[in-house]
Amino acid sequence: MTSILAYCRPGYESDTANELATLYGEKELFGYPVSTSNSGFVHYNLFDENQLKHALTLRAVNETIFPRQLIGVFAKIDTLGKDDRVGQVLDALSEVEKPKAEFGVLEVDYPDTEEGKTLAKFCRKFTVPLRVALRQKGWLTAKENTQKAKLHVFFPSFESCVVGYSEKGYASPAHLGICRLKFPADSPSRSTLKLEDALVNMLSAKEQNKVLRSGGRAVDLGACPGGWTYQLVKRGMYVEAIDNGAVADSLMQTGLVEHHAADGFSYKPQFGRVDLLVCDMIEQPDRVAKLMGDWLVKHWATHAIFNLKLPMKRRYETVTEAMSLLVSRLDALNDAFTVKVRHLYHDRDEVTVTIVRTSDDEV
Ligand SMILES: C[S@@+](CC[C@H](N)C(=O)[O-])C[C@H]1O[C@@H](n2cnc3c(N)ncnc32)[C@H](O)[C@@H]1O
């Protein structure tokens, strides 16, 4: 049985499973998701093995919500002995048809869980002998080639492993699909990493230049103590920071920040419009999505980046319902938008949304 293996944040298996079942089901890639709570991964088992490549290239991981990485599985070892693990992987591979002539890179993976932490050291050490052996058997290019598909050997535990591949352009380039960022010591809050993660991983270089223009204006709703404002100021933007709480002095001293102790739901931009609206208010997701839609429809903001805080249950449904209403409002406009929704590594119980206005119809 082949499957698409998705890595996710532990605790988000059922949301990832719902998303994959919807995504593949809509395209008649029939199968069923299998997951265990808090394992950090989900398999979507495909009924038709010939559909693996189609499923793997249906949607880039960066355009999904909950998956961190998407891998097409073609071999599984359910009972892995302690001795000669390299030999056992090679034996399993000798029985399968190669999905590609050869792979350019080997990645040995483990889940983002407490058990995964105990596997990390082993996986690092195991990579070298496995890579040598796979090169000898013609599975890997003689030299690392990042232009080719990547081979993944995933260890959910010491006793089992899964072999699959990811396609360049559809997969995350980061190991385990996790992009770790260094906390900037002068930022007033750790929340700064959420916005930085979104800017770096959800916007292309071209979009970053467009959205984060030095000298441009932004509004930050729910700004305190200022981690998101910090990211914008760092890029030379003027920021209207809206919150009843206080903004860090270090930011006020830059001369780029105006603080307004106001309600984010009734605030209007000082000069009628801004380049970018950001929002990290802890509020109902449908309320925030409606507010973001209002700003974009009225052209108060050209682009928007915001978080939708998630409930404990029905998180995939909550996100898709809030976003479908917002997207239908944007679709009714003459402008075009690129919309992405991601559960980023630095997010907790929230997803990040980026909306970039791509048409020239900017006022
Ligand atoms: C998660 S914190 C924001 C952290 C901030 N992004 C940072 O990086 O430092 C949420 C903030 O939203 C503010 N907030 C919640 N509801 C608000 C509202 N209706 N209007 C303005 N601010 C609000 C809270 O006062 C709180 O400071």
PDBQT file of the ligand as one rigid body, heavy atoms in Angstrom, charges set to zero:
ROOT
HETATM    1  C1  LIG A 401      -0.817  37.914  21.034  1.00  0.00    +0.000 C 
HETATM    2  S1  LIG A 401      -0.767  39.540  21.592  1.00  0.00    +0.000 S 
HETATM    3  C2  LIG A 401       0.104  40.350  20.319  1.00  0.00    +0.000 C 
HETATM    4  C3  LIG A 401       1.577  40.159  20.355  1.00  0.00    +0.000 C 
HETATM    5  C4  LIG A 401       2.281  41.008  19.339  1.00  0.00    +0.000 C 
HETATM    6  N1  LIG A 401       1.955  40.584  17.978  1.00  0.00    +0.000 N 
HETATM    7  C5  LIG A 401       3.768  40.941  19.517  1.00  0.00    +0.000 C 
HETATM    8  O1  LIG A 401       4.436  40.416  18.630  1.00  0.00    +0.000 OA
HETATM    9  O2  LIG A 401       4.290  41.441  20.520  1.00  0.00    +0.000 OA
HETATM   10  C6  LIG A 401      -2.396  40.065  21.316  1.00  0.00    +0.000 C 
HETATM   11  C7  LIG A 401      -2.631  41.529  21.593  1.00  0.00    +0.000 C 
HETATM   12  O3  LIG A 401      -3.879  41.884  21.022  1.00  0.00    +0.000 OA
HETATM   13  C8  LIG A 401      -4.432  42.901  21.821  1.00  0.00    +0.000 C 
HETATM   14  N2  LIG A 401      -5.866  42.991  21.526  1.00  0.00    +0.000 N 
HETATM   15  C9  LIG A 401      -6.812  42.050  21.718  1.00  0.00    +0.000 A 
HETATM   16  N3  LIG A 401      -8.019  42.517  21.319  1.00  0.00    +0.000 NA
HETATM   17  C10 LIG A 401      -7.803  43.768  20.834  1.00  0.00    +0.000 A 
HETATM   18  C11 LIG A 401      -8.643  44.751  20.262  1.00  0.00    +0.000 A 
HETATM   19  N4  LIG A 401      -9.958  44.546  20.099  1.00  0.00    +0.000 N 
HETATM   20  N5  LIG A 401      -8.089  45.918  19.874  1.00  0.00    +0.000 NA
HETATM   21  C12 LIG A 401      -6.764  46.143  20.017  1.00  0.00    +0.000 A 
HETATM   22  N6  LIG A 401      -5.922  45.228  20.556  1.00  0.00    +0.000 NA
HETATM   23  C13 LIG A 401      -6.438  44.071  20.967  1.00  0.00    +0.000 A 
HETATM   24  C14 LIG A 401      -4.082  42.508  23.248  1.00  0.00    +0.000 C 
HETATM   25  O4  LIG A 401      -4.093  43.647  24.099  1.00  0.00    +0.000 OA
HETATM   26  C15 LIG A 401      -2.683  41.892  23.070  1.00  0.00    +0.000 C 
HETATM   27  O5  LIG A 401      -1.682  42.837  23.373  1.00  0.00    +0.000 OA
ENDROOT
TORSDOF 0
